[in-house]
Amino acid sequence: MLLKDGELVLFQGDSITDAGRNRNDINDLGLGYPMFIASWFSALYPDKNVRFINRGISGDRVRNLKARWQEDCLDLKPDWISILIGINDCWRRYDSNDPTSVEAFESDYRYILDQVKEKLNAKIILCEPFVLPTPEDRVQWREDLDPKIHVVRKLAREYGAIFIPLDGIMAQACARKEPAFWAADGVHPTPAGHALIAQAWLKAVGAL
């Protein structure tokens, strides 16, 4: 098990991570996978004093993460940083005609990881973004999202991060139950979808 007593885990990302958390309560984890992870971890390892905090912000793209990285990451001095970002970099192309190029996505993502390496002695967990084929228009998003998923995989290798292949995990789950069961709009997980992410995360750090 990789998490050690007294460590601080920071969850970062967009609405999937945010999951309705109370921004006025620094300890509120929202109703999604960060809360599931913290709850399960605490139940499994009540003797370990590991603290979990959530700084996900709904609507964020990687450029927004970069803009708030000092305050919402570096200043917190976490021991672990878990990042799930990228679906809004894809989505805005289709709902606002405001695309994020693969090059800009990689450049901004690389910046935040460089900052972690330079200024913190933190371990990194990178979760690849995902989209499920529901409703049908989500299928065309693959053209935009797939290259960004490949960027996250490449960065995980380069920066020695723990990698969680959520797009693959979600696709596999859709072979067992229809996509809307896991994410009603193809993006935002249902409770079952969040539990699936939490399970994969806990396995990745050796807690399950």
C-alpha positions as CSV (number, residue, x, y, z in Angstrom):
1,M,0.0,0.0,0.0
2,L,1.6,3.2,-1.2
3,L,-0.2,5.8,1.0
4,K,1.6,6.4,4.3
5,D,0.5,7.6,7.7
6,G,0.2,11.4,7.9
7,E,0.1,12.1,4.2
8,L,-2.1,14.6,2.3
9,V,-3.8,13.6,-0.9
10,L,-5.1,16.4,-3.2
11,F,-7.7,15.7,-5.9
12,Q,-7.7,18.1,-8.8
13,G,-9.8,18.5,-11.9
14,D,-13.1,19.6,-13.3
15,S,-16.8,18.9,-12.4
16,I,-16.2,15.2,-12.2
17,T,-13.9,15.8,-9.3
18,D,-15.7,18.8,-8.0
19,A,-18.9,16.8,-7.7
20,G,-20.9,19.5,-5.9
21,R,-18.4,20.2,-3.1
22,N,-19.0,23.1,-0.7
23,R,-16.3,25.6,-1.7
24,N,-16.6,27.3,1.8
25,D,-15.6,24.1,3.6
26,I,-12.0,23.1,2.9
27,N,-12.7,19.6,4.1
28,D,-15.8,19.0,1.9
29,L,-15.0,16.4,-0.7
30,G,-18.3,16.6,-2.7
31,L,-20.4,13.6,-3.6
32,G,-18.2,11.9,-6.2
33,Y,-15.2,9.7,-6.4
34,P,-13.0,11.7,-4.0
35,M,-15.5,11.2,-1.2
36,F,-15.8,7.5,-2.2
37,I,-12.1,7.1,-2.1
38,A,-11.7,8.8,1.3
39,S,-14.6,6.9,2.8
40,W,-13.4,3.5,1.7
41,F,-9.8,4.2,2.6
42,S,-10.8,5.3,6.1
43,A,-12.9,2.2,6.5
44,L,-10.2,-0.1,5.3
45,Y,-7.3,1.6,7.1
46,P,-8.7,3.4,10.2
47,D,-5.2,3.3,11.8
48,K,-3.7,5.4,9.0
49,N,-4.1,9.2,9.4
50,V,-4.3,10.1,5.7
51,R,-6.1,13.4,4.8
52,F,-7.9,13.9,1.5
53,I,-8.8,17.4,0.1
54,N,-10.6,18.3,-3.1
55,R,-9.9,21.3,-5.3
56,G,-11.7,20.3,-8.4
57,I,-13.7,23.1,-10.1
58,S,-16.6,22.5,-12.4
59,G,-16.0,23.7,-16.0
60,D,-12.2,23.8,-15.7
61,R,-9.9,23.0,-18.6
62,V,-6.2,22.4,-18.2
63,R,-5.5,26.1,-18.8
64,N,-7.7,26.9,-15.7
65,L,-5.8,24.4,-13.7
66,K,-2.5,26.1,-14.7
67,A,-3.9,29.5,-13.7
68,R,-4.7,28.4,-10.2
69,W,-2.0,25.9,-9.7
70,Q,0.0,27.9,-7.1
71,E,-2.9,28.5,-4.8
72,D,-4.8,25.2,-5.3
73,C,-1.8,22.9,-5.4
74,L,1.7,24.2,-4.6
75,D,0.6,26.2,-1.5
76,L,-1.2,23.2,-0.1
77,K,2.1,21.1,-0.2
78,P,0.3,17.7,-0.8
79,D,2.2,14.4,-0.7
80,W,0.0,13.0,-3.5
81,I,-1.7,14.9,-6.4
82,S,-4.4,13.1,-8.3
83,I,-5.5,14.8,-11.6
84,L,-8.4,14.2,-13.8
85,I,-8.7,16.9,-16.5
86,G,-9.4,17.1,-20.2
87,I,-13.1,16.5,-21.0
88,N,-13.9,20.3,-21.0
89,D,-10.9,20.9,-23.4
90,C,-12.8,18.6,-25.7
91,W,-16.4,19.7,-24.9
92,R,-16.0,23.4,-25.5
93,R,-15.1,22.6,-29.2
94,Y,-18.6,21.2,-29.7
95,D,-20.8,23.4,-27.5
96,S,-19.0,26.8,-27.8
97,N,-16.8,26.5,-30.9
98,D,-13.8,27.1,-28.6
99,P,-11.4,24.2,-29.1
100,T,-8.2,23.5,-27.2
101,S,-5.4,22.2,-29.5
102,V,-3.6,19.1,-28.5
103,E,-0.4,21.2,-28.4
104,A,-1.9,23.7,-26.0
105,F,-3.3,20.9,-23.9
106,E,0.1,19.2,-23.6
107,S,2.0,22.4,-23.0
108,D,-0.3,23.5,-20.1
109,Y,-0.4,20.0,-18.6
110,R,3.4,19.7,-18.8
111,Y,3.7,23.1,-17.0
112,I,1.7,21.9,-14.0
113,L,3.6,18.7,-13.8
114,D,7.0,20.5,-14.1
115,Q,5.8,22.8,-11.2
116,V,5.1,19.7,-9.1
117,K,8.5,18.2,-9.9
118,E,10.4,21.5,-9.2
119,K,8.6,22.7,-6.1
120,L,7.1,19.6,-4.4
121,N,8.2,16.1,-3.5
122,A,4.8,14.8,-4.3
123,K,3.8,11.6,-6.0
124,I,1.5,12.0,-9.1
125,I,-1.6,10.1,-10.1
126,L,-2.9,10.9,-13.6
127,C,-6.4,9.8,-14.6
128,E,-7.1,9.8,-18.4
129,P,-10.3,11.7,-19.4
130,F,-13.1,9.7,-20.8
131,V,-16.4,10.0,-22.7
132,L,-19.1,7.4,-23.1
133,P,-21.3,7.1,-26.3
134,T,-24.4,8.6,-24.8
135,P,-26.1,10.6,-26.2
136,E,-25.1,9.7,-29.7
137,D,-23.4,13.0,-30.4
138,R,-20.7,12.1,-27.9
139,V,-19.3,9.5,-30.4
140,Q,-17.9,12.3,-32.6
141,W,-16.0,13.7,-29.6
142,R,-13.5,10.8,-29.9
143,E,-11.8,12.7,-32.7
144,D,-10.9,15.5,-30.3
145,L,-10.5,13.5,-27.0
146,D,-8.5,10.5,-28.1
147,P,-5.3,12.6,-29.0
148,K,-5.6,14.3,-25.5
149,I,-5.9,10.9,-23.9
150,H,-2.7,9.9,-25.6
151,V,-1.0,13.0,-24.2
152,V,-2.0,12.0,-20.7
153,R,-0.6,8.5,-21.2
154,K,2.7,10.0,-22.6
155,L,3.0,12.4,-19.7
156,A,2.4,9.6,-17.1
157,R,5.3,7.7,-18.6
158,E,7.5,10.8,-18.7
159,Y,6.9,12.0,-15.2
160,G,6.8,8.6,-13.6
161,A,3.2,9.0,-12.5
162,I,0.7,6.3,-11.5
163,F,-1.7,6.0,-14.4
164,I,-5.4,5.2,-14.2
165,P,-6.9,4.3,-17.6
166,L,-10.4,5.6,-17.0
167,D,-11.4,5.7,-20.6
168,G,-10.6,2.0,-20.9
169,I,-12.2,1.2,-17.6
170,M,-15.4,3.0,-18.5
171,A,-15.5,1.4,-21.9
172,Q,-15.1,-2.1,-20.4
173,A,-17.9,-1.3,-17.9
174,C,-20.2,-0.4,-20.8
175,A,-19.9,-4.0,-22.1
176,R,-21.6,-5.1,-18.8
177,K,-24.3,-2.4,-18.6
178,E,-25.4,0.4,-20.9
179,P,-23.3,3.6,-21.0
180,A,-26.0,5.8,-19.3
181,F,-25.8,3.5,-16.2
182,W,-22.3,4.7,-15.7
183,A,-22.6,8.3,-16.9
184,A,-26.0,9.6,-17.9
185,D,-24.7,12.3,-20.2
186,G,-21.6,10.4,-21.3
187,V,-19.4,12.7,-19.1
188,H,-20.6,13.0,-15.5
189,P,-20.6,9.7,-13.7
190,T,-23.6,8.3,-11.9
191,P,-22.9,7.1,-8.3
192,A,-22.0,3.7,-9.9
193,G,-19.6,5.5,-12.2
194,H,-18.0,7.4,-9.4
195,A,-17.7,4.1,-7.4
196,L,-16.0,2.5,-10.4
197,I,-13.4,5.4,-10.6
198,A,-12.8,5.1,-6.8
199,Q,-12.3,1.4,-7.1
200,A,-9.7,1.8,-9.8
201,W,-7.9,4.6,-7.9
202,L,-7.7,2.5,-4.7
203,K,-6.4,-0.5,-6.6
204,A,-3.8,1.7,-8.3
205,V,-2.3,2.8,-4.9
206,G,-2.5,-0.8,-3.6
207,A,-5.3,0.0,-1.1
208,L,-7.6,-2.7,-2.6
